[in-house]
Amino acid sequence: MALCLIGIMLKPETGNASHIAAGDLSYTYTGSPNTFLITLRLYRDCAGVTMSTSESVCYSSATCNINQTLTVNLLPGSGQEIPPTPCVPAQGPSTCSGGTAYGVQEYIYQAVLVMPAQCQDWKFQWEVCCRNGNITNLVNPDSYGMYLEATMNNLDYPTNSSPYFNTIPVTQFCVNNQFYFDQGAVDPDNDSLQFSLIAAQDASFGCPMTATSLAYNSPLSGSNPVASVNGTTINQYTGVISFLPNVIQTPVIAIRCYEYDRTTGLLKSIVKRELQINIVATCIISTPGFDSTLAANGLNIVVGGTGVGNVSCNDTVFYIVVDPPVQCGSIVPSDIRVLDPNGVPNPVVSATGVNCVNGLTDSIRVSVLNPIQGGTSSLFTKIGNDGNTFLSECGSPMNEFDTLFINLYDSSTYAFNLTDTLDCSFDQINITSNQLIDCFSVAADGSDFIVVDANGVNIPVTGATCAGVNGSHFGTQFVLTTAPTSNVTGPLTVIVQTGSDLNTMANGCGTLVLTNDTIGTIYVRSQLDIDLGSDLTVCSSDPTPQLDAGFFAGATYDWTLNGTSLGQNIQTIPANTTGQYIVTVQSSATCTGTDTVQVNIIAAPAVNLGNDVHLCATDPFPTLDAGNPGATYQWYQNNTAIAGATSQQYTPTAAGTYFVEVSIGASCLGRDTVEVTVEQQLSITMSDLSYCSGNAVTLQSNSPNTGVNYSWTLNGTPIAGQNGNSVPVTGSGVYVVTITAGSCSANATANVTEVEQPSATLNNISQCDNATAPVLDPGYTPAAGNNTVFSWTFNGTGVGGNDPTLNTAATGAGNYAVTITNTINGYSCTANASMSLTINAAPAVGLGNDITQCMGDNPATLATANGTGYTFEWTLNGNVIGDATDSSITATSAGTYAVIVTNANGCTSTDNAVVSINALPTPLIQDDMQRQDSIPFCVTQNPAPVLALVNNAFIQSYQWTLNGDNLSTNSNVTVAAVGEYQVTVIDSNGCRNSDVIQIIEAPCEVEIYNVITPNNDGKNDVFEVKNLMDFPVRKLTVFNRWGKKVYSANPYNNDWDGGNLAAGVYYFILEYDNGIKFETKKGSFNLIR
């Protein structure tokens, strides 16, 4: 691909103004190696100084360190004034002719240069002072010169030529009109070009030159060099510059053109040129259009007759004429659209100017993809991918949608060439047309055709194929496929009809073959035409001949050799035995064919001259024997027959390539070749070798002699199986190689030293900061006697000593490397290993102090810090607590709790705490009578009960309460009232517990009534003792006057009414116990009835 850039370069200088308006520098490969034609084109404002007859061009290469100059000479005839532009009104004689109008002359300098070297960075440079002071877009233009350059890479592209430009780089235009300027760039190598605008430049004197970009008057710049309504643009791929100037001005425009290889896309060269455009007040605008005659009448094309632009229906090319001429560089295929008579686009493949002069043409060659069809097609202009339509010399674009009609009249006739004769069995018919057929018009099912035999019997056509040429759908060859057919009566007639595609065949012009036209007659043979070819005589050493009977659809094949069937029902067989081969092919009962061929296979004589011969200069030449006594012989040396050497044996007289041809009377020849080499002197060299163990090493010898025999020894012992110029090394020792040729020999010795190849392996380590710093061990133990050096580095800096291991405790995290070197006699074998040590922070864990608590206290909570990605594992007395996975745990049991915390880096930390749960004290209250519950109490009791604990061991403090009110802190308490007595004790572990005892009220005395009147009046009906029921123990015994017990109850419940006793006085004994003391009452009572 090529890319082009236009630019101007200036530097402050003093001197006369050269008034160079524009120029470019290019080179062309001449066809001779490293030889190029250098061309410098300059355009002089005639108001400037006279041009020289030669100029100096600097050529230099930094990589090759070459700086030289070339003198380019003015070509004869140079200095002609360029034609005035038709774009502005005539202004009278120019300054070139003594007038005042703008005038410019063209000067061309050339020289042939043989490049002194092939370099990638050649640069051609030219500079002159000074510019025209009337230039409007540069700051102080007359203080700076013009600079041009071109680059060359003749190392990678030794025959490349740079791009050149057809369009003169000086012109005039006017204000307020859109201007297009085409470079007319051409690359002789058909590479791709790209263009860009750059700043104008000047350069220092000398060789090489240093270029300097010039300053522009604001707001203009190298990429926007023209005062324009819409800025200045350049098409990257075509180089067309466009702008709409809005003031009178004389700008310079600098362009750089890049050439890229069309295959690889790599940059090949850069060419810089410079333009000057004179913008004046008034323009003559001439818009291009189609030639008036063509526009009025259309482009008339007659096929097969006379007329404008005669073509055939196969043609895809026509020519159009425009007026006024247009710029050749503005013509691209996308500027044109073509529609066929049906309005279907016919893609434009190419559009090129014809006979371009100064970059202008009035004739355009147009090529379309598909042939032009009969009828009226239309062509119209469009703005193409170059951003414009055709441009006039003044840059005026042709109007979009200008239309031209193409009228094609087809007066040609069809002619078809059919297969003249068919075998009696066939399944296809080949047809050739004298002109292109539109394959799209041929029905694939063959329905465009009818085939009938002489009896009018229809032969079914099952298909038709047509092959387009050059990737199109137009061709001259098509094939009709028929049902397999045999024994028809010829001749056959092929007739065209309207097929399933609703038409017959059409040619490239779209003209259809008439329905029912007969396009040919085909004759049918009465039998199959079988041709096995001529009889064969071949040598046994030749490739086996293949006999081919031809393909016949549905036919059977029967091969015989010397009258015996081979049992081969196939079309082709190998003829590998001498004899007569006959094939019979049968398509039907009456459609058969046969042919015979004689094959003679002659055995070739076997010739073996033995191995090639290698001799010393003093050795005699051996006698070569071709064997095969009685045969005919001819010996050759170096492909030349040896006169008189026609015997079975021959003794060479000089070195060379000898072969013999042996004939045993037939056309077969036996042949063998032997190479005879004569060595004048043998020599061989070999160098000592050191190598690292474990490597496959070959010891190489070097000898200028060829065809010699090699043998090897190691420490004096032959090495079996080694007969080449190199030997695999199997260990240290003295290796000797010997070469022989005849009686000549030479040897060489090499001392081979095997140095132990160390090995080193280090693996990356990622560990936690609470782990022990690792000791790095590459895993290598030197063998005894090795001079081994261990070199360790930490983050690129040496650490440690010559130790086989490295403790990382002092260095910590980072990158470690070790190099292990074994050296013997200055030859070293090394092993390298590296690793990274990553130290991750372990999680902080703290469960606090051990915990002691009392049974029944709220369970203690053990907790440690949490973090993102932390996991927790809790154990109690070494056993994992399965559901404990949080940062805290409730210690419901005594024991040793431990937590293992793992963070996101996989680091773990652990801590433990002992939880002790002390048993509560077990206070048990009893009174001094060892009663422990529901103790009766009478307020008058004396002494009152004393409450104390059964066991006071380890009790540190007491708190007694009565019905919740504090009572005493002594170890015992004397009952003073009934109620609930509670004691709360604290033991030596600080554990607290309580016990409660009830003091119940007990009656102090009983009252006995001494009369019973059991008359059910509710008064004294029973023996009643008041308050007796308050005593848990109550026994009543009643006696009569004679002391006989008449009643007893235990307990007595105040419910005896005297029973059946008679009225009278009775005596009683009442025993009761209130829990305080035991009492007995005795007395008498009256039972009254």
WOLIN-V48083 format. One line per field, one symbol per residue. phi: phi as a letter, one per 30 degrees, with the letter a starting at -180 (. if undefined). psi: psi as a letter, one per 40 degrees, with the letter a starting at -180 (. if undefined). burial: 1 if it has 24 or more other ideal C-beta (glycine too) atoms within 12 Angstrom, else 0. A space follows every 50 residues. Layout:
phi = ???
psi = ???
burial = ???
//
This chain:
phi = .cbcbcabbbbdbbkdddhddalabbbbddjceicbccbccbbcdddddd dddabccdbbbddchbbbbbcccddeidjddddddddbdeciedddcjcc ddbbccbbcbacbcddacbdbdbcbbbbcbdddddcccdhddcbccbbab cbbcddbdcdcddbbddddbababdibdcbbcdidbcdchddcbbadbdd bbbddjbdccdbdcdcddcdaddbdcdbdcicbbdeccidcbabdcbdab ccbcbcccccedcciddcabbcbbcbbcccdbbccbddadeeddddcicc bccibcldiebcdddbbbbbcbbdecdddccbeddbbbcdeciddcedda bbdchdbhibacbbccccdcedcdjccbbbdbddddiacdcdediddddd iebbcccccccdcdbbccedbcddbababcbbcdbdcddddcdddiddbb bbcdciddceccabbbcdchiccbaccbbcccdebbhdcddcccbcbdcd diacdbdddidcddeidcclbbcbddbdccbdidebbbddddeddccbdi cbeidcbbcbbhicdciccbdbbdccbdlccbbbcbcadccbababbccc ccdddcbbdidecbbddcddddccbdiheidcbbcbbhicdceidbcdca cdcadlccbbccccjcddbcbbbbcccccdacbabacebcaceicdbccc cbbddcicccbbbbhicecdicbcdbbddcldlccbcbcbbicdaabbbb cccccdddbbbbcebbbcdccdedcdbdibcddejdccbcccbbhicdbi cdcdbbdcddcidlccbbbcbcbbhicccbbbabacccccddddbacidd bcbcejdeedccbbdcadidbbbcbbhicdceccbcdbbcddbdkccbbc cccddidbbbabbccccddddbdbdbcdcidcahddbcdcdadddccadd bcdidcabbcbbhicebacddbbcdbadkccbcccbcdcidcabbbbccc dcddacbcdcbbbdcicibhdbdccdidddcdcabbbcbddciddcaabb dcchbccjhcdddlcbcbbccabcicacbbcbabbcccb
psi = iihihhiihiihiiiihdfhdiiihiihheeihfhihhhhhihhheeaii iieiihhhhihddefhhiihhhihiieieihiiiieeiiheaiiedeeae ihihihhhhiihhhheihiefihhiiiiiiiheeheeihgdeeiaihiii iigeddgeeiiiiihdhhfhiiaiifhhhhhhdfhhhdefiiiiiihiii iiiiiahiihihiiiihifiidegehhidfihihhdddehhiigieihig iihhhhhhhhhedeeihdihhhihihhhhadiihhhhiiihdddddeihh hhheaiahfhiieeiehiiihihiiihdeehideeiihhideehhhhhdi hiihfhhfeiiehhhhhidiihiiahiihiiihaeeeiahhideehiihi ehihhhhhhheiiihihihdhiiehieihhhhieihhhdeehhdeeeeih hiadeehhhhheihihhiifeafhiehihhhiihhifihiiihhihihae efiaiiadeehihihehheihhihieiihhheaiihhiideiihihhhei hhheiihhhihfehhefhgidhihgeihahhhhhhhdadegiiiiihhhh hhhiihhheaiihhiideiihihhheagieihihiihfehhhhegfidih hieiiahhiihhhfeaehiiiiiihhhhhdhiiiihiihiihieihhhhh ihheiieiiiiiihfehihiehfaeiihheiiahhhhhiihbeiiiiiih hhhhhhhiihhhiihhiieeihhihhhefhhiiheighhhhiihfehiia agieihhededaiahiihhhhhhhfehihiiiiiihhhhihiihhheaii hhiiheihiihhiiiiiheiiihiihfehhhdegeieiihgeiiahhihh hhadeeiiiiiihhhhhiiiighhhiaeefheifhihhdeihiiihhiid hehehdiihiihfehidieieiihheiiahhhhhihaeeeiiiiiiihhi hiidiihhifihggefeehfdihhhhedeehdhhhhhhiaeeehheiihh ihffeheebeiiiahiiihhhiheedihihhiaiihhh.
burial = 11111111111010001111111111111000010111111111111100 10001111111000000111010100011011011011000001110000 11111111111010100010111111111111011111001101111111 11110011111111111111111110111111111111101111111111 11100001101011110001111111110001111111111111100011 11111111111000001111111111111100100111111001100111 10110000101111111111111111111111111111110000010100 11100101111111111111111111111111110111111111111100 01111111110101010110011111111111101111111110011111 11100000101011110100010111111111011111011111111010 00011111111110000011110110111101000101110000101111 01001111101000010000001010000011111111001110111111 10011010100111110000100101010010111110000100100001 01001111111111000111111111111001010100111110001011 10101011111101000010010011101001111111111101111111 11111111110100101100000101110101000101111111000011 00010101001011111111110100111110111010100110101000 10110010010111000001111101000010010010101001111111 11101011111111110001101111100010001111001001111111 00001001111100001100011010001111111010001111111111 01100101101101000000011110110110111111000000011010 010101010010000111111101110010101011100
//
